[in-house]
Amino acid sequence: MTSTPPTRHAHDNPMKVSIIIPAYNEEKSIPALMKSVHAQDFPCEVILADAQSTDATRMIAKAHGCKVVMARKGTPGMARNAGARAASGDVFIFLDADTILPRNFLRKIVNEFARRRLDVAACYTRTKSGNPVDWAIIGCINAYYFVFQRIWPQAMGVCMLATRRAHESIRGFDERITFSEDCDYANRAFKRGFRYGILRSARIPTSMRRFDKKGRWKMIPYYVYLIGKRALFGEMRSPISYDYGL
């Protein structure tokens, strides 16, 4: 890749971008993600933070040119923070391991991130599923992001951006949180005065595999319950039935 990364404004140095992927037993997902990353017309460092996988995740990531670092097995926040500590970029892009990036996705979102002078950002999501229930779920999630973005910012870990300065200032993800550590991250940054926004230049496809495995009509009320509990009583740091690897 020979293209020049974008700048925040004409007097800044070009931003170096690090992609950080938390993973646990993701050997089936990593090849497709890596193929989509390598297809991007955008220079970046790619780090896989492995939470003690017992399959071929690390080997596959290394074969695709990833820098692999080890993280404690536990919450996704642990792996994200481990990846950030090893990153050399000025901007971090946190991606879920089961993500597949659309063409030119990285360039679009980083250009918008720089143009709007944001410090932390999330992306609206979309689904490739033909199931109308999935479209309704994604629509509700996007509306939830939009409504609360100015008062109680929310984000989904499938794709988040942050400057190194913002990440280090809020001391990264809260590793004790067992649900919505990504939302907590965005909210804490916002409260510290960092500029937060939802990117509009491109939507990120999100996997519905958790819903496929556990059932939509079981997961929908469960998520509503957890979101309500978090809104009323604060962040959850006690164990819940929430599988890291799904």
One Martini backbone bead per residue (centre of mass of N, CA, C, O) as a GRO file, in nm:
protein
  246
    1MET     BB    1   0.092   0.038   0.026
    2THR     BB    2   0.118   0.398  -0.092
    3SER     BB    3  -0.067   0.564   0.049
    4THR     BB    4  -0.169   0.851   0.217
    5PRO     BB    5  -0.247   0.948   0.506
    6PRO     BB    6  -0.438   1.134   0.682
    7THR     BB    7  -0.516   1.456   0.813
    8ARG     BB    8  -0.634   1.688   1.027
    9HIS     BB    9  -0.434   1.907   0.910
   10ALA     BB   10  -0.194   2.079   0.736
   11HIS     BB   11   0.003   2.085   1.016
   12ASP     BB   12   0.000   1.791   1.038
   13ASN     BB   13   0.077   1.483   1.082
   14PRO     BB   14   0.041   1.190   0.984
   15MET     BB   15  -0.164   0.933   1.056
   16LYS     BB   16  -0.132   0.654   1.254
   17VAL     BB   17  -0.272   0.326   1.216
   18SER     BB   18  -0.436   0.096   1.447
   19ILE     BB   19  -0.536  -0.230   1.449
   20ILE     BB   20  -0.763  -0.391   1.689
   21ILE     BB   21  -0.797  -0.748   1.778
   22PRO     BB   22  -1.000  -0.930   1.956
   23ALA     BB   23  -0.937  -1.282   2.064
   24TYR     BB   24  -1.122  -1.612   2.072
   25ASN     BB   25  -1.141  -1.862   1.885
   26GLU     BB   26  -1.102  -1.735   1.545
   27GLU     BB   27  -1.025  -1.923   1.292
   28LYS     BB   28  -1.287  -1.873   1.107
   29SER     BB   29  -1.268  -1.541   1.089
   30ILE     BB   30  -0.982  -1.420   1.022
   31PRO     BB   31  -0.946  -1.456   0.712
   32ALA     BB   32  -1.173  -1.258   0.621
   33LEU     BB   33  -1.070  -1.010   0.763
   34MET     BB   34  -0.785  -0.999   0.635
   35LYS     BB   35  -0.878  -0.976   0.345
   36SER     BB   36  -1.030  -0.701   0.391
   37VAL     BB   37  -0.782  -0.542   0.489
   38HIS     BB   38  -0.589  -0.592   0.238
   39ALA     BB   39  -0.807  -0.449   0.037
   40GLN     BB   40  -0.726  -0.189   0.142
   41ASP     BB   41  -0.651   0.162   0.069
   42PHE     BB   42  -0.455   0.134   0.352
   43PRO     BB   43  -0.243   0.224   0.601
   44CYS     BB   44  -0.157  -0.031   0.855
   45GLU     BB   45  -0.173  -0.165   1.167
   46VAL     BB   46  -0.189  -0.513   1.285
   47ILE     BB   47  -0.357  -0.634   1.584
   48LEU     BB   48  -0.360  -0.932   1.779
   49ALA     BB   49  -0.550  -1.006   2.074
   50ASP     BB   50  -0.493  -1.290   2.260
   51ALA     BB   51  -0.714  -1.495   2.482
   52GLN     BB   52  -0.601  -1.791   2.494
   53SER     BB   53  -0.610  -1.970   2.259
   54THR     BB   54  -0.684  -2.324   2.138
   55ASP     BB   55  -0.634  -2.261   1.850
   56ALA     BB   56  -0.529  -2.109   1.527
   57THR     BB   57  -0.534  -1.799   1.553
   58ARG     BB   58  -0.235  -1.707   1.571
   59MET     BB   59  -0.125  -1.845   1.318
   60ILE     BB   60  -0.311  -1.704   1.114
   61ALA     BB   61  -0.239  -1.413   1.182
   62LYS     BB   62   0.065  -1.436   1.113
   63ALA     BB   63   0.021  -1.528   0.814
   64HIS     BB   64  -0.124  -1.224   0.771
   65GLY     BB   65   0.075  -1.008   0.933
   66CYS     BB   66   0.032  -1.003   1.227
   67LYS     BB   67   0.041  -0.872   1.535
   68VAL     BB   68   0.099  -1.068   1.826
   69VAL     BB   69  -0.076  -1.065   2.137
   70MET     BB   70  -0.113  -1.118   2.475
   71ALA     BB   71  -0.396  -1.203   2.681
   72ARG     BB   72  -0.618  -1.215   2.901
   73LYS     BB   73  -0.867  -1.411   3.011
   74GLY     BB   74  -1.196  -1.250   2.954
   75THR     BB   75  -1.245  -0.955   2.871
   76PRO     BB   76  -1.234  -0.753   2.597
   77GLY     BB   77  -1.080  -0.519   2.738
   78MET     BB   78  -0.816  -0.669   2.781
   79ALA     BB   79  -0.742  -0.705   2.481
   80ARG     BB   80  -0.758  -0.413   2.387
   81ASN     BB   81  -0.539  -0.306   2.579
   82ALA     BB   82  -0.310  -0.487   2.482
   83GLY     BB   83  -0.309  -0.380   2.192
   84ALA     BB   84  -0.258  -0.078   2.261
   85ARG     BB   85   0.021  -0.119   2.401
   86ALA     BB   86   0.145  -0.231   2.111
   87ALA     BB   87   0.088   0.024   1.969
   88SER     BB   88   0.194   0.296   1.724
   89GLY     BB   89  -0.044   0.467   1.693
   90ASP     BB   90  -0.263   0.756   1.691
   91VAL     BB   91  -0.486   0.553   1.590
   92PHE     BB   92  -0.759   0.354   1.689
   93ILE     BB   93  -0.897   0.037   1.568
   94PHE     BB   94  -1.172  -0.142   1.675
   95LEU     BB   95  -1.222  -0.492   1.609
   96ASP     BB   96  -1.395  -0.753   1.533
   97ALA     BB   97  -1.326  -1.080   1.429
   98ASP     BB   98  -1.619  -1.100   1.253
   99THR     BB   99  -1.531  -0.892   1.054
  100ILE     BB  100  -1.614  -0.720   0.736
  101LEU     BB  101  -1.477  -0.507   0.516
  102PRO     BB  102  -1.545  -0.276   0.315
  103ARG     BB  103  -1.477  -0.100   0.061
  104ASN     BB  104  -1.297   0.178   0.169
  105PHE     BB  105  -1.354   0.204   0.477
  106LEU     BB  106  -1.104   0.324   0.619
  107ARG     BB  107  -1.077   0.587   0.462
  108LYS     BB  108  -1.353   0.704   0.530
  109ILE     BB  109  -1.339   0.705   0.847
  110VAL     BB  110  -1.068   0.857   0.887
  111ASN     BB  111  -1.139   1.114   0.734
  112GLU     BB  112  -1.381   1.187   0.911
  113PHE     BB  113  -1.240   1.189   1.184
  114ALA     BB  114  -1.048   1.421   1.101
  115ARG     BB  115  -1.246   1.638   0.992
  116ARG     BB  116  -1.412   1.638   1.283
  117ARG     BB  117  -1.215   1.615   1.526
  118LEU     BB  118  -1.202   1.345   1.666
  119ASP     BB  119  -1.151   1.104   1.947
  120VAL     BB  120  -1.428   0.946   1.935
  121ALA     BB  121  -1.583   0.656   1.765
  122ALA     BB  122  -1.859   0.538   1.576
  123CYS     BB  123  -2.066   0.304   1.398
  124TYR     BB  124  -2.281   0.229   1.193
  125THR     BB  125  -2.495  -0.039   1.116
  126ARG     BB  126  -2.521  -0.360   0.940
  127THR     BB  127  -2.690  -0.615   0.742
  128LYS     BB  128  -2.691  -0.921   0.533
  129SER     BB  129  -2.946  -1.011   0.618
  130GLY     BB  130  -3.280  -1.140   0.529
  131ASN     BB  131  -3.387  -1.078   0.808
  132PRO     BB  132  -3.622  -0.861   0.937
  133VAL     BB  133  -3.534  -0.877   1.233
  134ASP     BB  134  -3.245  -0.777   1.190
  135TRP     BB  135  -3.318  -0.501   1.077
  136ALA     BB  136  -3.464  -0.410   1.336
  137ILE     BB  137  -3.229  -0.434   1.529
  138ILE     BB  138  -3.036  -0.238   1.383
  139GLY     BB  139  -3.226   0.004   1.383
  140CYS     BB  140  -3.237   0.031   1.693
  141ILE     BB  141  -2.938   0.072   1.741
  142ASN     BB  142  -2.902   0.330   1.569
  143ALA     BB  143  -3.114   0.498   1.722
  144TYR     BB  144  -2.976   0.480   1.996
  145TYR     BB  145  -2.723   0.629   1.915
  146PHE     BB  146  -2.853   0.893   1.812
  147VAL     BB  147  -3.015   0.988   2.066
  148PHE     BB  148  -2.747   0.961   2.280
  149GLN     BB  149  -2.483   1.113   2.169
  150ARG     BB  150  -2.513   1.395   2.357
  151ILE     BB  151  -2.558   1.239   2.663
  152TRP     BB  152  -2.504   0.897   2.608
  153PRO     BB  153  -2.277   0.745   2.475
  154GLN     BB  154  -2.258   0.497   2.219
  155ALA     BB  155  -2.112   0.165   2.145
  156MET     BB  156  -1.965  -0.071   1.914
  157GLY     BB  157  -1.699  -0.302   1.896
  158VAL     BB  158  -1.693  -0.363   1.589
  159CYS     BB  159  -1.640  -0.025   1.566
  160MET     BB  160  -1.371   0.175   1.687
  161LEU     BB  161  -1.245   0.505   1.765
  162ALA     BB  162  -0.914   0.636   1.878
  163THR     BB  163  -0.710   0.820   2.031
  164ARG     BB  164  -0.440   0.792   2.216
  165ARG     BB  165  -0.500   1.022   2.411
  166ALA     BB  166  -0.780   0.926   2.498
  167HIS     BB  167  -0.714   0.640   2.588
  168GLU     BB  168  -0.500   0.721   2.806
  169SER     BB  169  -0.672   0.920   2.974
  170ILE     BB  170  -0.898   0.677   3.041
  171ARG     BB  171  -0.747   0.397   3.060
  172GLY     BB  172  -0.925   0.268   2.880
  173PHE     BB  173  -1.069  -0.013   2.939
  174ASP     BB  174  -1.285  -0.165   3.151
  175GLU     BB  175  -1.199  -0.483   3.272
  176ARG     BB  176  -1.460  -0.536   3.469
  177ILE     BB  177  -1.655  -0.527   3.245
  178THR     BB  178  -1.929  -0.748   3.112
  179PHE     BB  179  -2.106  -0.502   2.981
  180SER     BB  180  -2.052  -0.239   2.775
  181GLU     BB  181  -1.747  -0.132   2.751
  182ASP     BB  182  -1.783   0.046   2.496
  183CYS     BB  183  -1.986   0.250   2.612
  184ASP     BB  184  -1.815   0.341   2.852
  185TYR     BB  185  -1.581   0.453   2.689
  186ALA     BB  186  -1.739   0.678   2.541
  187ASN     BB  187  -1.854   0.816   2.797
  188ARG     BB  188  -1.586   0.889   2.940
  189ALA     BB  189  -1.471   1.061   2.715
  190PHE     BB  190  -1.700   1.268   2.707
  191LYS     BB  191  -1.671   1.361   3.012
  192ARG     BB  192  -1.359   1.457   2.947
  193GLY     BB  193  -1.399   1.629   2.657
  194PHE     BB  194  -1.419   1.451   2.422
  195ARG     BB  195  -1.474   1.398   2.092
  196TYR     BB  196  -1.789   1.271   1.980
  197GLY     BB  197  -1.893   1.031   1.718
  198ILE     BB  198  -2.089   0.934   1.437
  199LEU     BB  199  -2.031   0.777   1.158
  200ARG     BB  200  -2.146   0.838   0.800
  201SER     BB  201  -1.962   0.719   0.553
  202ALA     BB  202  -1.990   0.424   0.698
  203ARG     BB  203  -2.095   0.091   0.733
  204ILE     BB  204  -2.094  -0.186   0.954
  205PRO     BB  205  -2.088  -0.508   0.946
  206THR     BB  206  -2.277  -0.733   1.148
  207SER     BB  207  -2.293  -0.996   1.341
  208MET     BB  208  -2.550  -1.270   1.412
  209ARG     BB  209  -2.436  -1.524   1.578
  210ARG     BB  210  -2.566  -1.498   1.857
  211PHE     BB  211  -2.858  -1.518   1.748
  212ASP     BB  212  -2.828  -1.787   1.601
  213LYS     BB  213  -2.754  -1.959   1.856
  214LYS     BB  214  -2.979  -1.837   2.084
  215GLY     BB  215  -3.190  -1.654   1.973
  216ARG     BB  216  -3.387  -1.383   1.922
  217TRP     BB  217  -3.624  -1.422   2.147
  218LYS     BB  218  -3.399  -1.431   2.373
  219MET     BB  219  -3.198  -1.184   2.320
  220ILE     BB  220  -3.369  -0.932   2.315
  221PRO     BB  221  -3.471  -0.924   2.617
  222TYR     BB  222  -3.187  -0.947   2.737
  223TYR     BB  223  -3.076  -0.679   2.630
  224VAL     BB  224  -3.291  -0.495   2.747
  225TYR     BB  225  -3.229  -0.566   3.038
  226LEU     BB  226  -2.926  -0.477   3.041
  227ILE     BB  227  -2.969  -0.184   2.955
  228GLY     BB  228  -3.158  -0.107   3.187
  229LYS     BB  229  -2.966  -0.180   3.418
  230ARG     BB  230  -2.742   0.015   3.335
  231ALA     BB  231  -2.913   0.281   3.346
  232LEU     BB  232  -3.000   0.246   3.657
  233PHE     BB  233  -2.708   0.103   3.796
  234GLY     BB  234  -2.487   0.073   3.597
  235GLU     BB  235  -2.214  -0.085   3.568
  236MET     BB  236  -2.111  -0.420   3.496
  237ARG     BB  237  -1.901  -0.645   3.722
  238SER     BB  238  -2.059  -0.896   3.707
  239PRO     BB  239  -2.130  -1.193   3.619
  240ILE     BB  240  -2.241  -1.311   3.298
  241SER     BB  241  -2.420  -1.443   3.022
  242TYR     BB  242  -2.129  -1.376   2.814
  243ASP     BB  243  -1.980  -1.467   2.534
  244TYR     BB  244  -1.679  -1.391   2.402
  245GLY     BB  245  -1.668  -1.588   2.131
  246LEU     BB  246  -1.948  -1.459   1.982
   0.00000   0.00000   0.00000
